[in-house]
């Protein structure tokens, strides 16, 4: 009954006996004496005195030490507690055992064994009588086990597929969030449809304003788009609108500059330059250059439309166009731009913006002078004086704007006049040579020189009458006529600076005439008769005493000595030496 795990102590000692089998664990405190009296302590301090209990001396349990007693107390408390293996029934049974006497406790094992036999027999009877229920229960248990196995395998498959399901769910959540965000954006876009439509129509509206000339509205749209760009430069749609508006602004810039290439008045120029300044795409210097380039292109187109077949017509119309249109351009420039800085900057200072305009004006004057030189070289006939007057008036009108170029005109006209006079004199000399080649001294001189029967025309007051004696000698008369034509052409445009050139040219021509006369004398001298010798002497006398003094007077009329004295200082005389001097001598004394 005590079990193999019991510990025993000698007679006369107190021991604690452990019965560890289920339902029979007891704690007994036994006091064994030599008279085999045992006192068993049960449960909560209950005592039983057993007399004549045959307890062998080696079977008495030993009394536990204080530490072991504490372990026993904890074990009893655990058995009686709610966490005991038998639950509440074991605790109740232990409490019931504690209330029994020693005799009853001795009979308790037999009772328990009989109860066990009865319960076993009852169980076998129930098993025999209800075996079908047990079979069905076993089958049901098997089917349940197999079902649980299938469930377990399917759960395993489900667990394997759960990560993919989780990823699909995450993807679905992301897509759902994107769709929801898109829906919110679409809803917001629908609510702001009017404002968005206005912004999207800005490029079309800008293009319409520019093409119809509504530049004020176009500039307002440009300023609004610039503000949009500063706020929302990262939005691709806004960037596309900005690019399209910039293209329209470039078209506007081209149109404004194209207007400057037309015959535009000053108020329109001021308005166009105001638009260009508000566009803020050109600096002040660039704006001046663009203005001058555009106006220069228009001026060149006006000059290119002038017919070029007649030099005189071309140069006169060019003078008129330059005088009118160039003066208008200068007036427009000075009204639009202010040039307060000096024309010539100080040393080590950069040229100011005013130098742009003055450089352009100098370029235009240079181009006009080149055109004038080219047309003068092509020949303008006997209208050099009229052309000189127009050019002088052109220079005088430009002197009011500080561009007086009349000093540049004198050398051009002086050279043209000298070339024309030299050409006329060469033609007269060539004509004299031709006349001398066919001239003979056989014929008697006509009586026109002293002609009593032929009336001589009366000289007009203030004019020079050619010597009539030269009519007796046709070569000399033809030569004088050629010189008079050259003098008359020169008189129309005769600057005082040509005095020396004209005198030198005339001196050279008279030298050629003298050589021609000498060559005629050498060729005909051997065959001269007395009458022919006399006529040749009269020919030379008329050349020396009549032609040369007359030419001298013509030079004094063209170049009055008083004007020469005022320009060059006092001179003793001017002209050709007459009798006693060589005709090749210099006219300057």
C-alpha positions in Angstrom: 0.0 0.0 0.0 2.8 2.4 0.7 4.4 2.1 -2.7 8.0 1.8 -3.7 8.7 5.5 -3.4 8.2 5.5 0.4 11.0 6.4 2.7 11.2 4.5 6.1 12.9 5.4 9.4 13.6 3.4 12.7 11.1 2.8 15.5 10.7 5.8 17.9 11.1 8.5 15.1 8.5 10.7 13.5 8.3 10.3 9.7 6.2 11.6 6.8 4.9 8.9 4.5 4.3 9.7 0.7 1.7 7.6 -1.2 2.2 8.9 -4.8 -0.2 6.7 -6.6 -3.3 8.6 -7.9 -6.2 8.7 -5.5 -4.0 7.4 -2.6 -1.5 10.1 -1.8 -1.7 10.7 1.9 0.4 12.6 4.4 0.7 10.7 7.7 2.6 11.6 10.8 3.2 8.4 12.7 4.5 8.1 16.3 5.6 4.5 16.7 6.4 3.3 20.2 7.7 0.1 21.5 4.0 -0.9 22.2 3.4 -0.4 18.3 1.1 2.5 19.0 1.1 4.8 16.0 -0.3 8.3 15.8 -1.2 9.3 12.2 -1.6 13.0 11.5 -4.1 13.5 8.7 -5.0 16.6 6.7 -5.5 19.7 8.7 -4.1 18.4 12.1 -6.6 15.6 12.7 -5.1 12.7 14.8 -5.9 8.9 14.9 -4.5 6.5 17.4 -4.0 3.0 16.1 -3.3 0.2 18.5 -1.9 -3.1 17.6 -1.1 -2.0 14.0 1.6 -4.3 12.7 4.2 -1.9 11.4 7.5 -3.5 10.8 10.5 -1.7 12.2 12.0 -1.1 8.8 8.8 0.0 7.2 8.2 3.1 9.4 8.7 6.3 7.4 11.3 8.7 8.6 10.5 12.1 9.9 11.3 14.7 7.3 13.5 17.7 8.0 12.1 21.2 8.1 13.0 22.0 4.5 11.3 18.7 3.4 8.3 19.5 5.5 7.9 22.8 3.5 8.0 20.9 0.2 5.4 18.5 1.6 3.2 21.4 2.6 3.5 22.9 -0.9 2.7 19.6 -2.5 -0.5 19.1 -0.4 -1.5 22.7 -1.2 -1.0 21.9 -4.9 -3.1 18.7 -4.7 -5.9 20.6 -3.0 -5.7 23.5 -5.3 -7.6 24.1 -8.6 -4.4 23.2 -10.7 -4.2 19.6 -9.4 -4.2 16.7 -12.0 -7.6 15.4 -10.9 -9.2 18.7 -10.7 -11.9 19.5 -8.2 -12.8 15.8 -7.8 -9.3 14.9 -6.5 -9.4 17.8 -4.1 -12.8 16.7 -2.8 -11.6 13.1 -2.5 -8.5 14.1 -0.6 -10.6 16.1 1.8 -12.9 13.1 2.2 -9.9 10.9 3.1 -8.7 13.3 5.6 -12.0 12.9 7.5 -11.9 9.1 7.6 -10.5 7.1 10.5 -7.6 4.7 10.4 -9.7 1.6 10.0 -11.7 3.2 7.3 -8.5 4.2 5.6 -7.3 0.6 5.8 -10.4 -0.6 4.1 -10.3 2.1 1.4 -7.9 0.3 -0.9 -10.1 -2.8 -0.9 -13.1 -0.7 -1.6 -11.4 1.1 -4.4 -10.3 -2.2 -5.9 -13.8 -3.6 -5.7 -15.1 -0.4 -7.3 -12.5 -0.8 -10.0 -13.6 -4.3 -10.7 -17.3 -3.3 -10.8 -16.5 -0.4 -13.2 -14.4 -2.6 -15.4 -17.2 -5.2 -15.6 -19.7 -2.5 -16.3 -17.5 -1.1 -19.0 -17.1 -4.6 -20.6 -20.8 -5.1 -20.5 -21.5 -1.8 -22.1 -18.8 -2.5 -24.7 -20.4 -5.9 -25.6 -23.9 -4.4 -25.7 -23.0 -1.3 -27.7 -20.1 -2.5 -29.8 -21.7 -1.1 -32.9 -21.5 2.4 -31.4 -17.8 1.9 -30.7 -17.2 0.7 -34.3 -19.1 3.7 -35.7 -17.2 5.9 -33.3 -13.9 4.4 -34.6 -15.0 4.8 -38.2 -16.1 8.4 -37.5 -12.8 9.0 -35.8 -10.9 7.6 -38.8 -12.9 9.7 -41.2 -12.4 12.7 -39.0 -8.7 12.0 -38.9 -8.6 11.6 -42.7 -10.7 14.8 -43.1 -8.3 16.6 -40.8 -5.4 15.3 -42.8 -7.0 16.6 -46.0 -7.7 19.9 -44.3 -4.1 20.0 -43.2 -2.8 19.4 -46.7 -5.1 22.0 -48.2 -4.1 24.4 -45.4 -0.5 23.8 -46.4 -1.3 24.6 -50.1 -3.2 27.7 -48.9 -0.3 28.8 -46.8 2.0 28.4 -49.9 -0.3 30.6 -51.9 -0.8 33.2 -49.3 2.4 35.2 -50.2 1.3 35.5 -53.8 -2.2 36.5 -52.5 -0.6 39.1 -50.2 1.5 40.6 -53.1 -1.6 40.6 -55.3 -3.5 42.4 -52.6 -0.7 44.9 -52.2 -0.7 45.5 -55.9 -4.5 45.9 -55.9 -4.2 48.4 -53.0 -1.6 50.4 -54.9 -3.7 50.3 -58.1 -6.7 51.3 -56.1 -4.9 54.2 -54.5 -3.7 55.3 -58.0 -7.2 55.0 -59.4 -8.6 56.9 -56.4 -5.9 59.6 -56.8 -6.7 59.8 -60.5 -10.3 60.1 -59.8 -9.7 62.9 -57.3 -7.6 64.7 -59.9 -10.3 64.1 -62.5 -12.9 65.5 -60.2 -10.7 68.5 -59.4 -10.1 69.0 -63.1 -13.8 68.9 -63.8 -14.5 71.4 -61.1 -11.7 73.7 -62.5 -12.6 73.0 -66.1 -13.2 76.7 -67.0 -10.0 78.0 -65.5 -8.0 75.2 -67.0 -9.6 75.8 -70.4 -8.7 79.4 -70.2 -5.0 78.6 -69.5 -4.9 76.0 -72.3 -6.3 78.5 -74.8 -3.6 81.1 -74.0 -1.3 80.1 -76.9 -4.2 80.3 -79.4 -5.3 83.6 -78.0 -1.8 84.9 -78.0 -1.4 83.9 -81.7 -4.7 85.6 -82.6 -3.7 88.8 -80.8 -0.3 88.9 -82.6 -1.6 88.2 -86.0 -4.4 90.8 -85.7 -2.0 93.4 -84.3 -3.4 93.5 -80.7 0.1 93.9 -79.2 -1.1 95.4 -75.9 -3.2 92.3 -75.1 -0.4 90.1 -76.3 2.0 91.7 -73.9 -0.4 91.2 -71.0 -0.7 87.5 -71.9 3.1 87.2 -72.0 3.4 88.7 -68.6 0.7 86.3 -67.2 2.5 83.3 -68.7 5.8 84.4 -67.1 4.1 84.5 -63.7 2.8 81.0 -64.4 6.2 79.8 -65.4 7.7 81.1 -62.1 5.1 79.3 -60.0 4.6 76.1 -61.9 7.7 75.5 -64.0 7.8 71.8 -63.2 4.4 71.1 -64.8 4.9 69.8 -68.4 1.7 71.3 -69.6 2.6 74.8 -68.3 6.1 74.4 -69.9 4.4 73.5 -73.3 2.2 76.6 -73.0 5.3 78.7 -72.2 7.1 77.4 -75.3 4.1 78.2 -77.6 3.7 81.7 -76.1 7.4 82.3 -76.7 7.0 81.3 -80.4 4.1 83.8 -80.7 6.3 86.4 -78.9 9.0 85.8 -81.4 6.5 86.3 -84.2 5.4 89.5 -82.6 9.0 90.7 -82.4 9.5 90.0 -86.1 6.2 91.8 -87.0 7.2 94.9 -84.9 10.7 95.0 -86.5 9.0 94.5 -90.0 6.9 97.6 -89.3 10.1 99.6 -88.9 11.1 98.5 -92.4 8.1 100.4 -93.9 7.3 104.0 -94.4 6.2 104.5 -90.8 5.5 107.9 -89.2 7.0 109.1 -85.9 4.0 108.3 -83.7 3.9 104.7 -85.0 7.7 104.5 -84.4 7.2 105.5 -80.8 4.5 102.9 -80.3 6.5 100.1 -81.9 9.6 100.9 -79.8 7.5 101.1 -76.7 6.2 97.5 -77.4 9.8 96.3 -78.0 10.9 97.8 -74.8 8.1 96.2 -72.9 8.9 92.8 -74.4 12.2 93.0 -72.6 14.1 90.9 -75.1 16.6 93.5 -76.3 19.0 95.7 -74.4 19.0 99.4 -75.1 22.0 99.1 -77.4 20.5 96.2 -79.2 17.2 98.1 -79.6 19.1 101.0 -81.2 20.9 98.8 -83.6 17.7 97.0 -84.5 15.9 100.3 -85.2 18.7 101.6 -87.4 19.0 98.3 -89.2 15.3 98.2 -89.9 15.1 101.8 -91.0 18.3 101.4 -93.1 16.7 98.4 -94.9 13.7 100.5 -95.8 15.9 103.4 -97.0 17.9 100.9 -99.1 14.7 99.6 -100.6 13.7 103.1 -101.5 17.1 103.8 -103.1 17.0 100.4 -105.0 13.6 101.4 -106.6 15.2 104.5 -108.3 15.9 103.8 -112.1 19.6 103.6 -112.9 19.7 104.0 -116.6 20.3 107.8 -116.5 23.1 108.9 -114.1 21.7 112.4 -113.7 18.1 111.2 -112.9 19.5 108.5 -110.6 21.6 110.9 -108.6 19.0 113.6 -108.3 16.4 111.2 -107.1 18.9 109.6 -104.7 19.6 113.0 -103.3 15.9 113.7 -102.9 15.3 110.4 -101.3 18.2 110.6 -98.9 17.5 114.2 -98.0 13.8 113.5 -97.1 13.9 110.0 -95.7 17.3 110.1 -94.0 16.3 113.3 -92.3 13.1 111.6 -91.1 15.0 108.6 -89.7 17.4 111.0 -87.8 14.4 112.9 -86.4 12.7 109.6 -85.3 15.9 108.3 -83.7 16.4 111.5 -81.7 12.8 111.6 -80.6 12.9 107.9 -79.4 16.4 107.6 -78.0 18.3 110.2 -75.9 22.0 110.7 -76.6 23.3 112.8 -73.8 26.8 111.4 -73.7 29.6 113.1 -75.7 30.2 111.9 -79.3 33.9 111.3 -78.5 34.3 109.4 -75.2 37.1 110.2 -72.8 40.3 108.2 -72.8 40.1 104.6 -71.4 36.3 104.9 -71.6 34.1 102.6 -73.6 32.1 104.2 -76.5 28.6 105.1 -75.4 25.3 104.2 -77.1 25.3 107.5 -78.9 28.3 106.3 -81.0 26.0 103.7 -82.6 23.9 106.5 -84.2 26.8 108.7 -85.3 28.6 105.7 -86.8 25.4 104.8 -88.8 25.0 108.4 -90.0 28.7 108.5 -91.2 28.1 105.2 -93.0 25.1 106.7 -94.8 27.0 109.8 -95.8 29.9 107.7 -97.1 27.5 105.5 -99.1 25.9 108.7 -100.6 29.3 110.1 -101.5 30.2 106.8 -103.2 27.0 106.8 -105.2 27.6 110.5 -106.2 31.1 109.7 -107.3 30.0 106.8 -109.4 27.2 108.7 -111.1 29.5 111.7 -111.7 32.1 109.4 -113.3 29.3 108.0 -115.5 28.6 111.6 -116.7 25.8 114.0 -116.0 26.2 116.3 -119.1 26.1 120.0 -118.6 23.9 119.9 -115.5 26.8 119.8 -113.0 25.8 123.1 -111.5 22.2 121.9 -110.8 23.6 118.8 -109.3 26.0 120.8 -107.1 23.2 123.0 -105.9 21.1 120.0 -104.9 24.0 118.4 -103.1 24.8 121.6 -101.3 21.2 122.0 -100.2 21.3 118.4 -99.0 24.4 119.0 -96.9 22.9 122.3 -95.6 19.7 120.5 -94.4 21.8 117.9 -92.6 23.9 120.6 -90.9 20.9 121.2 -88.7 21.3 117.7 -87.2 25.1 118.0 -86.9 26.0 116.2 -90.1 27.3 118.9 -92.5 29.2 117.1 -95.2 29.4 119.9 -97.8 33.2 120.0 -97.3 33.3 116.5 -98.8 31.5 117.6 -102.0 34.0 120.1 -103.3 36.8 117.6 -104.2 34.3 115.4 -106.0 32.8 118.2 -108.2 36.3 119.8 -108.6 37.7 116.6 -110.0 34.7 116.0 -112.3 34.8 119.6 -113.6 38.6 119.4 -114.2 38.2 116.0 -116.0 35.3 117.4 -118.2 37.4 120.5 -119.0 40.4 118.5 -119.8 38.4 116.2 -122.0 36.9 119.1 -123.9 40.3 120.8 -124.4 41.7 117.5 -125.7 38.9 117.3 -128.2 39.6 120.8 -129.3 43.3 120.1 -129.8 42.4 116.9 -131.7 40.0 118.9 -133.9 42.8 121.5 -134.5 45.1 118.7 -135.7 42.5 117.4 -138.1 41.9 120.9 -139.4 45.7 121.5 -139.9 46.1 118.3 -141.7 43.6 119.5 -144.4 44.5 123.2 -144.2 46.1 125.0 -147.2 47.4 128.6 -147.5 46.5 129.0 -151.2 43.2 130.6 -150.5 43.3 134.3 -149.6 42.1 135.2 -146.1 38.5 136.2 -145.9 37.8 139.9 -145.3 35.8 139.1 -142.2 38.6 140.3 -140.0 38.7 143.7 -141.4 35.6 143.3 -143.5 34.3 146.5 -144.8 31.4 144.8 -146.5 30.5 142.2 -143.9 28.7 143.5 -140.7 30.4 142.4 -137.5 28.0 141.5 -134.6 28.1 144.0 -131.7 29.3 142.6 -128.4 26.9 142.5 -125.6 27.9 144.6 -122.5 29.7 142.5 -120.0 30.6 139.8 -122.5 33.8 138.9 -124.3 33.7 139.1 -128.0 36.1 136.7 -129.7 38.6 138.2 -132.2 37.0 138.3 -135.6 40.4 138.1 -137.3 40.4 134.4 -136.3 37.7 133.8 -138.9 40.4 134.2 -141.6 42.1 131.1 -140.2 39.6 128.2 -139.8 41.8 126.0 -137.7 42.3 128.7 -135.1 38.6 129.6 -135.1 37.6 125.9 -134.6 40.1 125.6 -131.8 38.8 128.7 -130.1 35.2 127.4 -130.4 36.1 124.2 -128.7 37.8 126.1 -125.9 34.9 128.4 -125.5 32.5 125.4 -125.2 34.9 124.0 -122.5 34.9 127.4 -120.8 31.1 127.7 -120.8 30.7 124.2 -119.3 33.4 125.0 -116.7 31.7 128.3 -115.8 28.6 126.5 -114.6 30.7 124.8 -111.9 34.0 126.5 -111.5 35.6 126.3 -108.0 38.4 128.7 -107.4 40.7 125.7 -106.6 40.6 124.7 -110.3 42.5 127.8 -111.4 45.9 126.2 -111.5 44.6 122.9 -113.0 42.7 124.7 -115.7 45.7 126.9 -116.5 48.0 124.0 -116.6 45.6 122.0 -118.9 45.2 125.1 -121.2 49.0 125.6 -121.2 49.5 122.0 -122.2 46.9 122.3 -125.0 48.5 125.5 -126.4 51.8 123.7 -126.4 50.3 120.9 -128.5 48.8 123.5 -130.8 52.2 125.2 -131.2 53.8 121.9 -131.9 51.2 121.2 -134.6 51.8 124.6 -136.2 55.6 124.0 -136.2 55.1 120.5 -137.7 52.9 122.1 -140.5 55.6 124.7 -141.2 58.3 122.1 -141.4 56.2 120.1 -143.8 55.1 122.9 -146.0 58.0 125.4 -145.8 59.9 124.1 -148.8 56.8 124.5 -151.0 55.8 127.9 -149.7 55.3 130.7 -152.2 55.7 134.3 -151.2 51.9 134.6 -150.7 51.8 131.5 -148.6 54.7 132.7 -146.5 52.9 135.9 -145.8 49.7 134.1 -144.9 51.5 131.8 -142.5 53.0 134.8 -140.8 49.6 136.3 -140.4 48.4 132.9 -139.1 51.1 132.9 -136.4 50.4 136.6 -135.5 46.7 135.9 -135.0 47.5 133.0 -132.8 49.9 135.0 -130.7 48.4 138.4 -130.6 44.7 137.7 -130.8 44.0 134.1 -129.5 46.3 134.1 -126.5 45.2 137.4 -125.1 41.6 136.5 -125.5 42.2 133.2 -123.7 43.9 135.2 -120.9 40.8 137.4 -120.5 38.6 134.3 -120.4 40.7 132.9 -117.6 40.4 136.2 -115.7 36.6 136.1 -116.1 36.4 132.5 -114.8 38.9 133.1 -112.0 38.8 136.8 -111.0 42.1 138.0 -109.7 40.5 139.6 -106.7 39.1 136.2 -105.6 42.5 134.5 -106.2 44.2 137.3 -104.2 41.7 136.8 -101.4 42.3 133.0 -101.4 46.0 132.9 -102.0 47.4 136.3 -101.2 48.4 139.2 -103.5 49.7 138.1 -106.9 51.2 140.3 -109.5 49.2 138.9 -112.4 47.3 136.0 -113.7 47.0 134.6 -117.2 49.3 133.9 -120.2 52.3 136.0 -121.2 51.7 137.7 -124.5 54.3 139.2 -126.8 57.9 138.5 -126.0 57.3 135.3 -124.0 57.0 131.7 -124.8 53.4 130.4 -124.8 54.7 127.4 -122.8 55.6 129.5 -119.9 53.8 129.2 -116.6 50.8 131.6 -116.2 51.8 132.1 -112.5 54.2 135.1 -112.1 
